[in-house]
């Protein structure tokens, strides 16, 4: 039974590139290449490498190293709710003219 559960979890796991459009809509720029640090284990990686679970009432992005939640995103009819307390930081570069 445990192996079946693990296989199901692998089937449902994508990477954060799968929600690239939503991330761009929220943050206003391409986010998959943005570096972030997991607040739990300190792993630093691009947001696109986070593990994405999208088959729920929202989106859950987990650290690819320790599997802790880094970002939660929920869309409602009138808002988007973001919980980013699992990210120690996200570094979004500014375009300079």
N, C-alpha and C positions, 0 to 999 in steps of 0.2 A: 504494500500500500504506500509506503514512504517513497519508493522509487517512482510510482505513478504520479505522486504529488510533485516530486522534483521535475519530472518530465513535463507536467502541465505548466509549472512555473517557467521552464525554459521556453515552452511554446508561446507563452504570453509575454515574454520579455523581448522588447525591442531596444534600440538605443534612442537617445533624445533627438537624433536627426529625424525621427518619425513625426515629431511635432514641431519641426523647424518653422513652418508657417505660422503656427500659433505663437511661438516664442517671438517671432519678428513682429507680429501684430501687437503683442503686449509691450515689448521693449522698444519697438520702432527701429530696430536694426537687426542684422544677421547675428544670431546668438550662438550658433553651434560651435564656432571657433573661439568663443570667449572663455578665457581661463577662469576657473573657480576652485575654491578649496573646500573640501568636506570638513565641517566643524567637528565631526566625530573622530576621524582618523588622520586628518591633515593631508590626505591625498590631493594633489593639485593636478587637474586635467581639464580638457576642454569640455564645455557643457554637452556637446554632441556625444561624448563617450559615456554619459550617465545612462544607467539602465532605466528604461521607460516602461511603465505599466499604464496602459491607456484603456483597459477594458473594465472601467469602473465608473462611478459617477464623477470622476475627475481624473487628473493625470498625476502620477507619482513618479518622480525622478529620484533614483537611488544611486549612491556611490558605487562605482564598479569595483572598488576594492573591499570595502567593509559592508556594503549593502544597506547602510543606514539611509534614511530619507534626507535628501538635500533640498528638493523643491516639491511643493504640492500646488496644483493649479485646479481651480474649480470654476466652471463657467455657469452663470445663472442667466436668466432672461435679461437682467438689467446690469450685470457687473461681472467682472473677473476677479476672483479672490486668489491671492498668491501668498503662500506661506514659505518663506525662504530661510527660516531659522536654522536649517541644516547646512547652510552655506556660510562659511567663515567670511568669504568675500567672493564677488564676481567682478572682474576687471573689464569694463566696457570702454574701449578706446574711442576717443573723439576724433572726428575727421577735422583736420586743420586746413584752412584755405591759405 
